[in-house]
Amino acid sequence: MNGFSCSRRVKAFRENRGWSQEQLSDISDVSVRTVQRIESGQRASPETLKAIAAAFDLDIHELAKTDQEPSRNSGLNLTSNLSATFCRS
């Protein structure tokens, strides 16, 4: 897949905020193992993506976008594109 994969976007958003996987887990109420799986490129359910997107104060469409790297500033300037409903790299 061309572009910035969902797994890389989750990791980039997390790292841009200075969060560990454990912190993202706590904030999103998703297990650490699930965060690890997503960041390693495994599929995530829509519910999990919604929880992680909410932790980043993003819409799920912004998190699943695959054609550009997340903004370092806020991520809110990204356009919507749900081409990867279940986020897979």
C-alpha positions in Angstrom: 0.0 0.0 0.0 1.3 3.4 -0.9 1.3 6.2 1.7 1.6 6.3 5.4 0.0 3.1 6.8 -2.4 3.1 9.7 0.0 1.3 12.0 2.7 3.9 11.3 0.1 6.7 11.8 -0.9 5.4 15.2 2.7 5.1 16.3 3.5 8.6 14.9 0.6 10.2 16.6 1.5 8.5 19.9 5.2 9.4 19.6 4.3 13.0 18.6 2.5 13.3 21.9 5.4 11.7 23.8 3.2 8.8 24.9 4.3 5.3 25.6 2.2 2.4 24.4 1.1 2.0 28.0 -0.1 5.6 28.2 -2.0 5.2 24.9 -3.5 2.0 26.3 -4.6 3.8 29.5 -6.0 6.8 27.7 -7.9 4.8 25.0 -9.0 2.0 27.3 -7.4 -0.5 24.8 -5.0 -3.2 26.0 -1.3 -2.6 25.6 -1.1 -5.8 23.5 -3.7 -4.4 21.1 -1.7 -1.2 20.7 1.4 -3.3 20.0 -0.5 -5.4 17.5 -1.9 -2.3 15.7 1.5 -0.7 15.5 3.0 -3.9 14.1 0.5 -3.8 11.3 -2.3 -6.2 12.4 -5.9 -5.3 11.8 -8.0 -3.4 14.3 -11.7 -3.4 14.8 -13.7 -0.2 14.1 -14.4 0.0 17.9 -10.7 -0.1 18.7 -9.9 2.5 16.1 -12.6 4.8 17.4 -11.2 4.5 21.0 -7.6 5.2 19.7 -8.8 8.1 17.5 -10.7 9.6 20.5 -7.5 9.4 22.6 -5.8 11.5 20.0 -8.8 13.8 19.7 -9.2 12.8 16.1 -12.0 11.5 13.9 -11.7 7.8 13.0 -11.4 8.9 9.3 -8.4 11.0 10.1 -6.7 8.1 11.9 -7.4 5.7 9.1 -6.2 8.0 6.3 -3.4 6.3 4.4 -2.0 8.9 2.0 -0.1 11.4 4.1 1.9 11.5 7.3 0.2 12.9 10.4 0.7 16.5 11.1 3.2 17.2 13.9 1.0 20.1 15.1 -2.5 18.7 15.6 -3.5 16.2 13.0 -6.7 18.2 12.6 -5.7 19.5 9.2 -5.9 16.1 7.6 -8.7 15.3 5.2 -11.0 12.4 5.6 -10.6 9.1 3.7 -11.7 5.8 5.2 -9.9 3.7 2.7 -8.8 1.3 5.4 -11.8 0.6 7.6 -9.9 -2.0 9.6 -6.5 -0.3 9.4 -4.1 -2.6 7.9 -0.6 -1.8 6.6 
